[in-house]
Amino acid sequence: MQKFLIIQTAFIGDVVLATPLIEKLRVFFPDAQIDFLLRKGNEQLLTGHPYVHEILVWDKKTAKQKNLLQMILRIRKNSYDKIINVQRFFATGLITVCSGAGETIGFDKNPLSALFTKKIKHEVGGKQAVHETARNLELIRAFTDASIARPKLYPTAADFDAIAELVKRKYITISPASVWYTKQYPADQWISFIKKLPGDLTVYLLGGPGDTRLCQFVLESCDRNSMQVLAGNLSFLQSAALMSRAVMNYVNDSAPMHFASAMNAPVTAIYCSTIPEFGFGPLSEISHIVEIEQPLYCRPCGLHGYSACPQKHFRCAREIEDLQLVNTLPA
């Protein structure tokens, strides 16, 4: 039996975008053991995943170096046939190099890629936009094929039971927050949009515990009865389950967009400082992209975003109109 380890210890959305590797390995190696290494806090994304044998959790915040050493020793003990490193940073490169695996594969942008058995070029942008999932799948193309696999999450029956009462009405979800200011649609514009929604439509505000304050502010500013803050109250998989039943999900260029893709849920993705051509766009069958309608000299200003608009005007968000969002609602 072959043993694979996928490494992605970055953020929530990055883990979701690495799940096509699991799906494809399962197709080509149905009897193989597939393990996944991620950072502490993200493990619930893969809880109950039918194709993941073991979730390895690296605590990067407490005793990081000690935990790194312990993880390397654990991985060496597991004797993997192939290590597939999706992340492009030194620490995971060190894990990969020290793993003792028969084959180590990663991107050329990893500082230790010269020591991998095989390194694959990772290029963002270019003449033809390539989605991040396709870039990730290049890591295993040599022993699978060139076909594309979708990201996928697996909420359990318990996750769907947890949202059973919430799905009894017609609703949309809004995930208003982002780690980066310039990727986050402004709160007052969310509020303006919500005020233009039909009165019979319930609005659920999603996010993590740290997003509760923003969601509460939006709620209190809307004077709308059919609206509820769920940020901090649902797990990742419960949120994904809720999104799968929504008539539309409104998101920034952030992790909830990838939740929608993984559930093939209808989604409207709002792009402020970033652009879909970077390769992180929505993959749902029903997908809408909302962005400023005319070219802007300073956009995009970066791959990930900033804590403030470098030009101090934030026109990439401010010039998006409410109707661009309203018009993506199904008739």
KEBASE-907025 format. One line per 2 residues: for each residue x, y, z of C-alpha. Coordinates in pm, 1 decimal, padded with zeros to 6 digits. Example, Ala and Ser with C-alpha at 12.3 -4.5 7.8 and 13.67 -1.06 7.14 Angstrom:
# residues 2
01230.0,-00450.0,00780.0; 01367.0,-00106.0,00714.0 .
This chain:
# residues 331
00000.0,00000.0,00000.0; 00135.1,00339.0,-00099.1 .
00145.4,00617.0,00159.1; 00105.2,00982.3,00062.6 .
00139.8,01294.3,00274.9; 00002.7,01628.3,00153.1 .
00145.1,01936.2,00327.5; -00043.3,02266.7,00342.8 .
00002.3,02458.0,00668.0; -00111.3,02799.6,00540.5 .
-00456.5,02954.7,00582.1; -00805.4,02805.9,00569.6 .
-00867.3,02877.3,00202.1; -00530.6,02730.7,00105.2 .
-00625.5,02400.2,00265.1; -00954.4,02393.6,00073.0 .
-00769.3,02460.0,-00252.1; -00540.4,02165.0,-00178.2 .
-00830.3,01917.3,-00143.6; -00836.2,01835.2,-00517.8 .
-00510.0,01651.0,-00453.4; -00695.9,01420.3,-00215.4 .
-00974.9,01363.3,-00466.2; -00740.0,01279.5,-00751.0 .
-00507.3,01057.9,-00549.5; -00812.1,00863.9,-00435.6 .
-00913.1,00800.2,-00798.6; -00570.6,00680.2,-00909.9 .
-00467.5,00504.9,-00589.0; -00792.8,00385.8,-00426.0 .
-00612.1,00163.2,-00176.3; -00345.5,00414.8,-00076.0 .
-00313.1,00585.0,00261.7; -00354.5,00961.3,00222.4 .
-00253.6,01180.0,00517.5; -00267.8,01558.7,00542.7 .
-00049.0,01796.9,00743.5; -00200.5,02133.2,00832.9 .
-00171.6,02405.1,01096.7; -00353.7,02387.7,01428.7 .
-00697.7,02541.0,01397.4; -00762.7,02413.5,01045.6 .
-00805.3,02045.7,01130.6; -01184.8,02070.5,01148.9 .
-01188.8,02129.8,00771.1; -01098.4,01765.3,00713.0 .
-01271.7,01608.5,01013.7; -01463.1,01304.9,00894.2 .
-01315.5,01327.9,00543.4; -01379.0,00986.2,00384.0 .
-01046.2,00975.6,00199.7; -00807.1,01112.8,00462.5 .
-00652.9,00848.3,00684.0; -00480.2,01076.2,00934.0 .
-00474.3,01450.9,00993.7; -00137.7,01570.7,01123.3 .
-00163.9,01898.9,01314.3; 00131.7,02132.6,01356.2 .
00097.7,02396.4,01627.5; 00280.0,02694.7,01475.3 .
00195.4,02942.2,01751.0; 00314.2,02766.1,02067.1 .
00670.6,02627.4,02086.5; 00686.3,02637.7,01707.3 .
01040.3,02503.5,01666.0; 00994.4,02224.9,01919.8 .
00670.8,02118.5,01755.6; 00838.1,02135.8,01413.9 .
01108.6,01894.3,01524.9; 00853.3,01658.4,01676.1 .
00650.9,01667.7,01355.4; 00956.3,01584.8,01144.1 .
01031.1,01284.3,01365.2; 00670.4,01170.1,01344.1 .
00667.2,01198.8,00965.7; 00995.2,01008.5,00934.9 .
00846.0,00731.7,01148.1; 00546.3,00707.0,00913.0 .
00772.6,00618.0,00617.0; 00581.6,00788.5,00336.9 .
00632.3,00691.8,-00024.8; 00558.2,01042.3,-00150.6 .
00549.3,01381.9,00018.1; 00350.7,01645.4,-00175.2 .
00431.5,01989.7,-00039.0; 00183.6,02252.4,-00157.3 .
00326.6,02533.1,00054.4; 00613.0,02754.9,-00052.5 .
00789.7,02841.4,00273.7; 01106.6,02728.7,00446.4 .
00958.4,02533.1,00737.5; 00752.9,02299.3,00520.2 .
01051.5,02267.3,00289.4; 01252.4,02148.8,00588.8 .
00981.5,01898.3,00680.0; 00984.1,01771.0,00322.6 .
01362.8,01738.9,00297.6; 01391.0,01565.7,00635.7 .
01090.6,01338.2,00584.8; 01281.4,01035.8,00461.0 .
01012.9,00985.9,00195.8; 01091.2,00795.1,-00121.5 .
00989.4,01094.6,-00333.2; 00953.7,01458.2,-00232.5 .
00761.8,01698.2,-00456.1; 00704.1,02070.9,-00419.7 .
00703.3,02407.0,-00591.8; 01018.4,02576.1,-00715.9 .
00939.8,02880.7,-00501.5; 01007.7,02685.2,-00184.4 .
01352.8,02791.9,-00055.4; 01458.6,02427.5,-00021.4 .
01313.6,02305.1,-00351.3; 01660.6,02227.0,-00487.6 .
01671.9,01940.1,-00237.6; 01335.0,01794.3,-00342.4 .
01319.4,01491.6,-00568.9; 01103.5,01693.4,-00805.1 .
01018.4,02063.7,-00818.6; 00731.4,02210.6,-01015.1 .
00711.1,02566.1,-01143.2; 00457.3,02786.6,-00966.0 .
00356.1,03094.5,-01161.9; 00082.4,03344.3,-01075.0 .
-00051.1,03558.5,-01357.7; 00085.2,03534.5,-01709.0 .
-00093.8,03547.3,-02042.0; -00337.0,03269.6,-01953.3 .
-00492.7,03262.6,-01606.5; -00444.5,02929.5,-01428.4 .
-00644.3,02847.8,-01120.3; -00457.4,02761.8,-00800.6 .
-00620.4,02417.8,-00794.3; -00471.1,02345.3,-01137.9 .
-00131.3,02469.4,-01021.0; -00152.9,02238.3,-00719.9 .
-00251.8,01939.5,-00932.5; 00064.6,01984.2,-01139.0 .
00248.4,01842.1,-00836.8; 00097.5,01497.3,-00899.7 .
00046.4,01509.7,-01275.1; 00344.7,01282.4,-01348.0 .
00179.6,00985.5,-01174.3; -00188.2,01070.5,-01237.7 .
-00297.4,01268.9,-01545.0; -00371.4,01622.7,-01664.8 .
-00740.8,01625.0,-01572.3; -00881.1,01877.6,-01326.3 .
-01038.0,01787.3,-00991.6; -01255.7,02021.5,-00789.8 .
-01203.0,02120.4,-00426.7; -01439.0,01934.4,-00198.4 .
-01543.4,01942.7,00166.3; -01744.8,01675.2,00343.0 .
-01982.9,01808.2,00609.0; -02117.8,01520.1,00815.4 .
-02480.8,01434.1,00885.9; -02430.7,01602.1,01223.8 .
-02318.1,01921.3,01048.4; -02636.3,01927.9,00839.2 .
-02844.6,01850.6,01149.2; -02689.1,02155.2,01318.5 .
-02824.7,02386.0,01047.3; -03155.7,02207.8,00990.2 .
-03371.3,02487.0,01134.1; -03180.8,02757.1,00947.2 .
-03247.1,02609.9,00602.4; -03625.4,02603.7,00637.8 .
-03651.9,02953.1,00488.0; -03528.1,03119.8,00171.7 .
-03190.5,03274.9,00254.6; -02859.0,03410.8,00142.8 .
-02532.0,03413.6,00333.4; -02291.0,03705.2,00354.1 .
-01933.8,03661.4,00474.6; -01833.2,04027.1,00515.0 .
-01485.3,03994.8,00665.5; -01136.1,03931.3,00532.6 .
-00792.4,03909.2,00688.3; -00683.4,04189.7,00453.7 .
-00847.8,04532.7,00456.4; -00810.8,04585.3,00081.8 .
-00981.8,04252.3,00008.3; -01278.6,04334.4,00231.4 .
-01585.5,04503.3,00087.5; -01655.0,04799.4,00320.2 .
-01913.8,04755.4,00596.1; -02121.9,05054.8,00490.9 .
-02148.6,04913.3,00139.8; -02260.8,04574.6,00272.2 .
-02524.5,04761.7,00469.6; -02638.5,04960.8,00166.0 .
-02667.4,04638.3,-00036.7; -02863.4,04455.7,00234.6 .
-03114.8,04738.8,00254.0; -03198.9,04680.1,-00114.1 .
-03274.6,04308.6,-00068.3; -03630.4,04170.7,-00089.0 .
-03803.1,04165.3,00249.0; -03887.2,03793.1,00233.1 .
-03520.6,03694.6,00209.7; -03336.8,03589.7,00525.7 .
-02976.1,03705.0,00560.5; -02720.3,03501.8,00756.9 .
-02389.7,03668.5,00840.8; -02103.1,03417.0,00850.9 .
-01744.8,03425.6,00973.6; -01515.4,03321.5,01253.2 .
-01520.6,03437.4,01616.5; -01304.7,03736.5,01525.7 .
-01565.7,03854.7,01273.5; -01852.9,03876.1,01522.7 .
-01808.2,04245.7,01595.2; -01820.6,04341.9,01227.4 .
-02124.0,04120.5,01166.2; -02303.5,04262.7,01467.9 .
-02237.7,04617.1,01344.3; -02383.6,04530.1,01004.2 .
-02686.6,04369.3,01167.7; -02757.4,04666.0,01395.5 .
-02721.3,04908.4,01105.6; -02975.2,04738.0,00881.0 .
-03298.8,04741.4,01086.6; -03401.6,04412.6,00929.6 .
-03597.0,04140.3,01110.5; -03500.3,03852.2,00883.4 .
-03129.5,03865.9,00960.7; -02902.0,03674.0,01197.0 .
-02537.3,03678.4,01299.5; -02392.3,03326.7,01286.7 .
-02025.4,03429.3,01290.6; -01844.9,03234.5,01561.0 .
-02140.1,02998.7,01612.4; -02082.8,02751.1,01329.8 .
-01786.5,02528.3,01251.6; -01618.2,02543.6,00912.2 .
-01811.1,02242.3,00789.0; -02141.9,02366.9,00931.0 .
-02086.5,02697.4,00748.9; -02010.1,02506.3,00429.3 .
-02326.9,02300.5,00475.0; -02533.2,02618.1,00521.6 .
-02380.1,02775.3,00211.5; -02470.2,02468.7,00005.2 .
-02842.9,02530.7,00058.4; -02842.1,02910.3,00009.1 .
-02995.6,03078.5,-00295.3; -02675.9,03286.9,-00309.1 .
-02359.0,03335.7,-00105.5; -02186.1,03673.7,-00101.6 .
-01815.3,03665.3,-00023.6; -01490.4,03856.7,-00052.3 .
-01181.8,03711.8,-00218.9; -01128.5,03496.0,00090.4 .
-01182.9,03152.1,00243.8; -01567.7,03147.2,00229.0 .
-01543.1,03174.4,-00149.8; -01346.8,02850.1,-00149.8 .
-01603.4,02690.9,00084.7; -01864.1,02769.8,-00180.5 .
-01646.5,02616.3,-00452.2; -01595.2,02303.4,-00241.7 .
-01973.2,02264.2,-00199.4; -02059.1,02375.5,-00555.7 .
-02276.6,02639.7,-00390.9; -02395.4,02950.5,-00578.8 .
-02159.5,03236.4,-00508.4; -02103.8,03604.2,-00580.3 .
-01740.3,03694.4,-00521.7; -01650.2,04059.6,-00470.6 .
-01301.3,04162.7,-00576.3; -01160.4,04488.5,-00446.1 .
-00781.4,04519.5,-00469.2; -00719.3,04171.4,-00609.6 .
-00830.6,04020.4,-00940.0; -00963.1,03676.4,-01041.8 .
-00678.0,03639.6,-01290.7; -00444.9,03559.8,-01001.8 .
-00608.1,03215.5,-01006.3; -00810.2,03215.2,-00685.3 .
-01157.8,03268.8,-00831.7; -01482.3,03083.2,-00760.9 .
-01532.6,02739.7,-00916.1; -01901.3,02677.9,-00846.1 .
-02122.5,02610.7,-01146.4; -02321.9,02921.7,-01053.4 .
-02053.9,03186.0,-00998.9; -02059.0,03561.9,-01033.0 .
-01766.8,03800.5,-01007.9; -01830.7,04158.0,-00899.0 .
-01559.0,04417.7,-00939.9; -01511.1,04778.2,-01044.3 .
-01645.1,04817.1,-01397.4; -01362.9,05027.6,-01538.5 .
-00984.3,04979.6,-01531.6; -00806.1,05140.8,-01239.4 .
-00442.4,05246.5,-01266.2; -00344.4,05097.5,-00928.0 .
-00537.5,04769.3,-00944.5; -00427.3,04509.6,-00862.0 .
-00193.9,04649.9,-00599.1; -00080.4,04311.6,-00467.9 .
-00146.7,03940.1,-00459.3; -00279.0,03921.0,-00103.6 .
-00393.4,04269.9,-00011.6; -00288.4,04531.8,00243.2 .
-00393.8,04664.5,00581.1; -00484.0,04994.2,00411.0 .
-00523.5,05124.8,00056.5; -00175.7,05229.6,-00062.6 .
-00332.9,05512.7,-00264.1; -00562.9,05612.8,00025.0 .
-00877.3,05624.0,-00192.5; -00987.0,05256.6,-00205.9 .
-01167.6,05321.9,-00532.5; -01151.8,04952.1,-00624.9 .
-01416.2,04892.3,-00356.6; -01585.4,05230.7,-00332.4 .
-01684.8,05238.6,-00699.7; -01867.2,04905.8,-00690.6 .
-02243.4,04963.8,-00707.7; -02514.6,04793.9,-00498.8 .
-02696.8,04678.1,-00810.6; -02396.3,04476.9,-00922.6 .
-02457.7,04258.1,-00618.4; -02837.4,04269.0,-00627.8 .
-02840.9,04159.9,-00992.2; -02675.3,03825.6,-00909.9 .
-02974.6,03712.8,-00702.6; -03169.9,03440.2,-00882.9 .
-03502.8,03554.2,-01019.5 .
